[in-house]
Amino acid sequence: MKQSLNKIFYAVGLAEAISFIVLLGIAMPLKYMAGMPKAVSIVGMAHGVLFVGYLAVAYLCKETFNWSMRTFVLACAASVVPFGPFWFHKHLQSNA
C-alpha cells in the first residue's frame, strides 16, 4: 500500500509540474501573443484538476507516512512553484 501510494504521489506530482510548465510556457504565450485563448482553457482545466489531485495525494501521504507539518507544507508550497514538485520529490528521497 505505502509503495503504491508513493508511486501515485510521484506520478501525480510529475503530471502537475509538467502541466504547470506547459500552462506558463506554452498556453499563456499562445493566449497573449497569438490570440489563442482556448489553449489556456484546456491546459488550465487539466492543471487545476492535477493541482487539486496533488494536494489530495499529499494529504494522504502526510497521514500514511506520518509526515511532519513542515514536510506537508513544503509539499503544498512546491505545487505552486514551477518545477517545485521535482524539487520536493528529490528532497524526500534525500531525507529517506
C-alpha positions as CSV (number, residue, x, y, z in Angstrom):
1,M,0.0,0.0,0.0
2,K,2.7,2.5,1.0
3,Q,4.8,1.7,-2.0
4,S,1.9,2.2,-4.4
5,L,0.9,5.5,-2.7
6,N,4.4,6.7,-3.1
7,K,4.3,5.9,-6.8
8,I,1.0,7.6,-7.2
9,F,2.3,10.7,-5.5
10,Y,5.3,10.8,-7.7
11,A,3.2,10.3,-10.9
12,V,0.6,13.0,-9.9
13,G,3.4,15.4,-8.9
14,L,5.2,14.8,-12.2
15,A,2.0,15.4,-14.2
16,E,1.1,18.5,-12.1
17,A,4.5,20.0,-12.6
18,I,4.5,19.4,-16.4
19,S,1.0,20.8,-16.7
20,F,2.1,23.9,-14.9
21,I,5.1,24.4,-17.1
22,V,3.0,23.9,-20.2
23,L,0.4,26.4,-18.9
24,L,3.0,29.0,-18.2
25,G,5.4,28.3,-21.1
26,I,3.1,27.4,-24.0
27,A,-0.6,28.1,-23.3
28,M,-0.3,31.6,-21.8
29,P,2.1,32.9,-24.6
30,L,-0.3,31.4,-27.2
31,K,-3.2,33.3,-25.5
32,Y,-1.4,36.7,-25.2
33,M,0.9,36.7,-28.2
34,A,-1.1,34.6,-30.7
35,G,-4.6,35.4,-29.7
36,M,-5.5,31.7,-28.9
37,P,-7.3,31.8,-25.5
38,K,-8.6,28.2,-26.0
39,A,-5.1,26.8,-25.1
40,V,-5.3,28.3,-21.6
41,S,-8.9,27.0,-21.1
42,I,-7.8,23.4,-21.9
43,V,-4.4,23.3,-20.2
44,G,-5.7,25.4,-17.3
45,M,-8.5,23.0,-16.6
46,A,-6.1,20.0,-16.7
47,H,-3.7,21.7,-14.5
48,G,-6.4,22.7,-12.0
49,V,-7.5,19.1,-11.7
50,L,-4.0,17.8,-11.3
51,F,-3.2,20.6,-8.7
52,V,-6.2,19.5,-6.6
53,G,-5.2,15.9,-7.0
54,Y,-1.6,16.6,-6.0
55,L,-2.8,18.3,-2.8
56,A,-5.2,15.4,-2.0
57,V,-2.5,12.8,-2.5
58,A,0.0,14.9,-0.5
59,Y,-2.5,14.9,2.4
60,L,-2.9,11.1,2.1
61,C,0.9,10.8,2.2
62,K,1.0,13.0,5.2
63,E,-1.4,10.7,7.0
64,T,0.1,7.4,5.8
65,F,3.8,8.3,6.1
66,N,3.3,10.4,9.3
67,W,4.9,13.5,7.6
68,S,5.6,16.4,9.8
69,M,3.5,19.6,9.3
70,R,6.7,21.2,7.8
71,T,7.0,18.4,5.2
72,F,3.3,18.7,4.3
73,V,3.6,22.5,4.0
74,L,6.7,22.1,1.7
75,A,4.7,19.7,-0.5
76,C,1.9,22.2,-0.8
77,A,4.3,25.1,-1.4
78,A,6.0,23.1,-4.1
79,S,2.8,22.7,-6.0
80,V,2.6,26.5,-6.7
81,V,6.2,26.9,-7.9
82,P,7.3,25.9,-11.4
83,F,9.5,22.7,-11.1
84,G,8.5,22.6,-7.3
85,P,7.3,19.0,-7.3
86,F,10.5,17.9,-8.9
87,W,12.5,19.6,-6.1
88,F,10.2,18.2,-3.4
89,H,10.5,14.6,-4.6
90,K,14.2,14.9,-4.7
91,H,14.1,16.4,-1.2
92,L,12.0,13.4,0.0
93,Q,14.5,10.9,-1.5
94,S,17.5,12.6,0.1
95,N,15.8,12.6,3.5
96,A,14.6,9.0,3.3
